[in-house]
Amino acid sequence: MATRRLAGGLILALGLNTAIAAEPPTTAIIGTPPQPGWNQLSAQQKTVLAPLAKNWDGMENIRKKKWLGIADRYPAMNPNEQQRMQDRMREWASLSPSERNKVRDTYKDFNQLPSEQKQVVKQKWEAYSSLSPEERQRIRESGRSSKLLTPNAVLTTSSTASGAEPTPPAPHSTGAQNQ
């Protein structure tokens, strides 16, 4: 009988050890594997990502991975999309790190809006886009455009050609701004 209890105890102990070993760790660190440095990129990647050249080696791996994904999709884009992407990369490269963080935060805030409010923002963006460059600059300098994502934000302007409410630039649909 003692042998039977001992065997049962061993089986139970082995079963518990196996269950414990099979559980995933309570904390897991998921990281992006190292991405290539600028000198390791192909000629095509360097051509596409040229606006980011001076910042490339200092970027986080996750950001490099996103840009490399865009570079891979680039040849399939039509010429207008390619030009737009190049313009966006130049704009992004010209931003300071704090400005980039602000754009990322604005993009995250926009993505958390309810769909109805996103539609309102998109409509305001279209109206803002139709304004003259001088009027858009005046609105940006007044600071009113930064209130776009606040709840119940109401933006007005004294003299817009379309009578529409101005807004700041909407998050880009390319995902490039999250880089």
N, C-alpha and C positions, 0 to 999 in steps of 0.2 A: 504494500500500500504506500509506503514511503517512496518507493521508486516511481510509482504512478504520480504522486504529488510532485516529485522533483521534475519528472518529464513534463507535466502540465505547466509548472512554473517556468521551465525553460522555453516552452512553446509560447507562453504568454509574453515573456520577456523579449523573445525574438520578434514577435508580432508588434509589440510596442516600439521597439527600436526601429523596425522597418517603417512603421507609420511616421515616426518622428523624422527619420532620415528622408522620407519621401516628401515632406512638407517643404514648400518654397521658403526661403528666408523671409523674415518679417520686413526687412528693408532691402530693397534692391536698387542698385545704382545703374540706371540705364543711360548710357552716354553714346555720343556719336563717335564712331571711330575716327582716327586722325584722317584729315583730308589733305590733298596734295598742296604743296607750296606753289607759289607763282611759277617758279622755274620748272616745276614738274607738270604743268598743264600742257595740253596739246596746243599746236599752233591755232587750231580753230577755236578752242576755248579761250585762249589769250585774245584773239581778235574780238570775240563776242563780249568778253568780260573786261576789255581794255579800260573802260572808265573806272574800274575798281582796282586797277593794278597797284597803285601806291598803298592801298589799305589792305590788300589781299592777305599778306602774311600775318597781319595782326588780328584778323577776324577769328571768331570762334568757329569751331568745326561745324556746328549746326548751321551757321550762316553760310559757310562755304558750301556745304552740301546743298542748301536751297539754291544758291546761285548756280552751282554746277547743274542742277536739275533744269534751271531756266536755260542755261547754255545748251543743254541737250535738246530742249524743245525748240530752240531758236531757229534752226534751219527749216522747220515745218511751218513757221509763222509766215504770213504774207508780208510784203515789204512795209506796209503801214504799221503792222504790229511790231516788226523789227525796229523801225525807226522810233516808235513809241517806247519800246524797251530800252533802246540806247539812250533816249532822252531821260527816262526814269533813272537809269543807272548813273548818268552824269549828275542829275539832281541829288540822288542819294549820296553819291560820293562827295558832293560839296557840303553836305550837312555835317555839323559837329556831332560828337557822340551824344550830347544832351538833346540836340534837336532830333536825332534818330530815335532816342528813347521816347521823346514826346510823341513822335509820329506813331511809334509802336503802341504806346498807351492809347492814343486816340483811335487807332485801328481796333484794338481790343475792346474799347468802350463801344465803338460802333457795332461790332459783332455781337455784343451782348444786348443790344436794343431789341425790343419787340419788332416784328416784321412791319407793323403799321408805321412805327416811328422811323424805321429804316427807309420806308417809301417816302416819308415826308422829307427826310434828310436828302435823299436822292433828288427829289423834285427841287429842293432849295439849291442843291448843287448845280442842277441844270440851269436854273435861273441865274445863279452866280456866274456860271461859265459864259452866259450870254452878255454879261456886262463888259464894258470897255476895260482895257488894262488899267487905265488911270482910276476908274471907279473901284475896281477890285483892290488896287493898292491903297486907296483911301480907306476902304473898309478894313483891310488888314491892319493898317496903322491905327485905326480907331480902337482896335481891340474887341470890337463887337463880335467878330467871327469866331472867337474862342468859346463863346457861350452856346455853340450849336448843340452839343451833346448833353447839356444840362436839362433836367426835366422841365417840361413846359416852356422851353426857351422860345422867346419871341424876338426876332431880329427885325429891325426896320431900318430903312434908309431914307434920307431926305430927298434924294434925286436920282432914282434909277430909271433908266430908259424903259425898262419893261415893267416897272412897278413891283417887281418881285423882291422877295426878301433875300438878302445876300447870305452866303455861308462860306465857311472855309473850304479848302480843297477836300473832296471826299477821299476815303481810302482807295488806293488803286486796286483794281481787280486782278492785277497780275501776281500779287503776292510778293512782289519785289520789295515793298516797303517794310516787310517784316524781317528783312535781312539785317 
